[in-house]
Amino acid sequence: MHPSTVAVTAGRPTHFPDAPLNPPITMASTYVATGDVEYGRYGNPTWTAFEQALGALEGGRTLAFPSGMAAASMIIDLVGQGSSIVAPRHAYQGCLVALGDAESRGRIKSHLVDVTDTAAVIATMKDDEDVAILWLESPTNPALELADISALAKAAHDLGIQVVVDNTFATPLRQKPLELGADIVLHSATKYIAGHSDVQMGTLTFKDEQTYAAVKSRRDLTGSTPGPFETWLALRGLRTLHVRLDRAEQNARVLAERLAEHPAVDEVRYPGFGAIVAPVLPSADAADVAVRSTTLWVHATSLGGVESMLERRRRWKTESATIPEGLIRLSVGIEDVEDLWDDLEHALNRSLKPAR
């Protein structure tokens, strides 16, 4: 079946007379004994439906977590004491901060690399025999760089290294990391998967049963589990991922073309797919004027919702110093593209005027 059909149909209950069409919210901490679950930390039918649906889209077995950072932290927890992780120098800042925190405590060593330089990434993996995980984002956040996942995964596996790909920006509708050689796929389901800026959730999807079982056991032990209501909302959001992403991507392509022609913009970063666009303005001041001058675009730090959001990424002290000061990350939503452009064009024009 086509991915759009899978998104709508996977994880539904067995069809029998008077069965609910959609999985209900199961609010339970305790189950009757002698079954497969028995206690709320070990499973929930609402989780199961969502995990089956996303797993079917990604092509593996999925586990849900209460946030994207909970899922990312579980990956760091997988590696042994003193192991190394190779990760992008441009990536979601929460993940980079978590890696830095683990390194500062002597838990791991991290190597931050330019994922567009395939040869350099492979050399980094070869130079440190303690590397346990190659962590990739493609496209990267917020630089929108692309990694050669297939080539890097093959090289990593030749060295006995597991490969994790954060697929939050691309979603399984635009990229299937497991098919490209990854072992684990990470999502902040808060973003495009749930899609309505009202849920915090994370997921990991696994190619092999052994890693899935190990992380499932760890999730059971730590209690890093999502709420059933949040999971139900995420599944409901997943059902419309294809129509939301198609519309947002159409808008993003139009905006990327128009931004490239605007005199306030020095550079436009857009990988050719997805709904994140990053125009670069000549200075932090110009970018700050632009983000403060919109009325339709929401100045906010998240992304992937139905509404359009924007922010200057270097306003965060933890953002990489190699990200341009004037880079604005646009999370393009599903509004009418002409309304989005009118508001954005007005803001860019304001940024061209000298400060008074």
NORBELGI-V958691 format. One record per residue. OMEGA is omega in radians with two decimals (NA if undefined). NEAR is the number of other C-alpha atoms within 8 Angstrom. Layout:
((OMEGA & NEAR) (OMEGA & NEAR))
//
This chain:
((3.09 & 4) (-3.12 & 5) (3.13 & 8) (3.09 & 9) (3.10 & 8) (-3.13 & 12) (-3.10 & 15) (-2.94 & 9) (-3.03 & 9) (3.07 & 10) (3.11 & 11) (3.14 & 9) (3.04 & 10) (-3.11 & 5) (3.00 & 6) (-3.06 & 5) (3.11 & 4) (3.03 & 4) (3.06 & 8) (3.14 & 7) (3.13 & 7) (3.10 & 6) (3.11 & 12) (3.03 & 7) (3.13 & 8) (3.13 & 8) (-3.07 & 5) (2.99 & 7) (-3.05 & 7) (3.14 & 7) (3.10 & 10) (-3.00 & 6) (3.06 & 5) (3.06 & 5) (-3.09 & 7) (-3.03 & 4) (3.08 & 9) (-3.10 & 11) (-2.96 & 9) (3.10 & 11) (-3.01 & 8) (-3.14 & 8) (3.11 & 9) (-3.12 & 11) (3.11 & 8) (3.04 & 13) (-3.05 & 13) (-3.13 & 10) (3.13 & 14) (-3.12 & 13) (3.09 & 13) (-3.09 & 12) (-3.14 & 14) (3.09 & 11) (3.11 & 12) (3.12 & 11) (-3.10 & 11) (-3.14 & 11) (3.13 & 10) (3.11 & 11) (-2.99 & 14) (2.95 & 13) (3.14 & 10) (-3.12 & 13) (-3.06 & 13) (3.08 & 13) (3.05 & 14) (3.13 & 16) (3.05 & 10) (3.09 & 11) (3.14 & 16) (3.13 & 10) (3.10 & 10) (3.10 & 9) (3.11 & 8) (-3.13 & 8) (-3.11 & 7) (-2.98 & 7) (-3.13 & 9) (3.10 & 7) (3.11 & 6) (3.10 & 9) (3.13 & 12) (3.06 & 13) (3.02 & 13) (-3.03 & 14) (-3.13 & 11) (3.04 & 13) (3.02 & 9) (-3.10 & 11) (3.09 & 11) (-2.98 & 9) (3.09 & 8) (3.13 & 7) (3.13 & 11) (3.09 & 9) (3.12 & 9) (3.08 & 9) (3.12 & 11) (3.11 & 9) (3.13 & 8) (3.13 & 11) (-3.13 & 11) (3.11 & 7) (3.13 & 7) (-3.08 & 8) (-3.12 & 10) (2.91 & 14) (-3.14 & 11) (3.04 & 11) (3.13 & 9) (-2.98 & 8) (2.99 & 10) (-3.01 & 10) (3.08 & 13) (3.13 & 8) (-3.03 & 8) (-3.11 & 11) (-3.13 & 6) (3.11 & 9) (3.13 & 12) (3.12 & 11) (3.11 & 8) (3.12 & 10) (-3.13 & 12) (-3.05 & 8) (-3.11 & 6) (-3.09 & 8) (-3.13 & 6) (3.14 & 7) (-3.14 & 12) (-3.05 & 11) (2.88 & 12) (-3.08 & 13) (-3.10 & 12) (2.84 & 13) (3.08 & 13) (0.00 & 13) (3.13 & 12) (3.14 & 13) (0.07 & 9) (-3.00 & 11) (3.10 & 10) (3.05 & 13) (-3.14 & 10) (3.07 & 11) (3.03 & 12) (-3.02 & 9) (-3.09 & 11) (-3.11 & 9) (-3.12 & 8) (3.12 & 11) (3.12 & 12) (3.13 & 9) (3.13 & 9) (-3.12 & 14) (3.07 & 10) (-3.14 & 7) (3.13 & 8) (-3.07 & 7) (3.07 & 11) (-3.09 & 11) (3.07 & 15) (3.10 & 13) (3.00 & 13) (-3.04 & 12) (-3.04 & 14) (-3.08 & 11) (-3.03 & 11) (-3.03 & 12) (3.13 & 10) (3.09 & 9) (3.14 & 10) (-3.08 & 8) (3.12 & 8) (-3.06 & 10) (-3.14 & 12) (3.10 & 14) (3.12 & 7) (3.07 & 9) (3.13 & 11) (3.09 & 16) (-3.09 & 11) (3.06 & 12) (-3.14 & 15) (3.00 & 16) (2.72 & 12) (-3.12 & 14) (3.00 & 15) (-2.98 & 17) (-2.98 & 14) (-3.07 & 14) (3.09 & 12) (2.84 & 18) (-3.07 & 14) (3.06 & 11) (-3.13 & 11) (-3.08 & 6) (2.90 & 10) (3.11 & 11) (3.04 & 16) (3.12 & 17) (2.93 & 16) (3.09 & 12) (-2.95 & 14) (3.09 & 14) (-3.04 & 12) (-3.07 & 9) (-3.07 & 8) (3.13 & 6) (3.08 & 8) (-3.10 & 14) (-3.14 & 8) (-3.14 & 8) (3.07 & 10) (3.11 & 9) (3.13 & 8) (3.09 & 8) (3.09 & 10) (-3.07 & 11) (-3.06 & 6) (-3.10 & 6) (-3.13 & 7) (-3.02 & 9) (3.13 & 10) (3.02 & 12) (-3.13 & 7) (3.13 & 12) (3.09 & 7) (3.14 & 11) (3.09 & 13) (3.10 & 14) (3.13 & 10) (3.11 & 16) (3.10 & 12) (3.08 & 9) (-3.13 & 12) (-3.11 & 13) (-3.10 & 10) (-3.10 & 10) (-3.05 & 14) (-3.12 & 10) (3.10 & 7) (-3.09 & 10) (3.12 & 11) (-3.11 & 8) (-3.13 & 10) (3.13 & 14) (3.07 & 12) (3.10 & 8) (-3.09 & 14) (-3.13 & 13) (3.11 & 11) (-3.11 & 9) (3.13 & 10) (3.12 & 12) (-3.11 & 8) (3.10 & 8) (-3.12 & 10) (-3.13 & 10) (-3.05 & 7) (-3.08 & 7) (3.13 & 5) (-2.99 & 10) (3.10 & 13) (-3.03 & 10) (3.04 & 8) (3.08 & 12) (3.09 & 11) (-3.04 & 10) (3.14 & 9) (3.08 & 5) (-3.12 & 9) (-2.99 & 12) (3.04 & 15) (3.10 & 11) (-3.11 & 14) (2.99 & 14) (3.11 & 14) (3.08 & 13) (-2.99 & 14) (-3.10 & 10) (3.05 & 8) (-3.13 & 11) (3.14 & 7) (3.13 & 12) (3.13 & 15) (3.08 & 9) (-3.11 & 11) (-3.08 & 13) (3.11 & 12) (-3.02 & 8) (3.12 & 9) (3.05 & 12) (3.11 & 6) (3.07 & 8) (-3.13 & 12) (3.06 & 10) (-3.05 & 9) (-3.02 & 7) (-3.10 & 7) (-3.08 & 6) (3.02 & 10) (3.11 & 14) (3.13 & 13) (3.13 & 12) (-3.13 & 11) (-3.10 & 15) (3.09 & 15) (3.03 & 14) (2.98 & 11) (-2.98 & 14) (-3.08 & 11) (3.01 & 13) (3.09 & 6) (-3.11 & 6) (-3.11 & 5) (3.14 & 6) (-3.10 & 10) (3.14 & 8) (3.12 & 6) (2.98 & 4) (-3.12 & 11) (3.13 & 8) (-3.07 & 9) (3.14 & 14) (3.06 & 15) (3.08 & 13) (3.09 & 13) (2.96 & 12) (-3.00 & 13) (-3.11 & 15) (-3.00 & 14) (3.10 & 12) (3.06 & 9) (-3.04 & 7) (3.13 & 10) (3.06 & 6) (3.11 & 9) (-3.12 & 11) (3.13 & 9) (-3.13 & 8) (-3.12 & 12) (3.12 & 11) (3.08 & 8) (-3.13 & 10) (3.12 & 14) (3.10 & 10) (3.09 & 9) (-3.10 & 10) (3.14 & 12) (-3.09 & 8) (-3.14 & 6) (3.13 & 5) (3.13 & 3) (NA & 2))
//
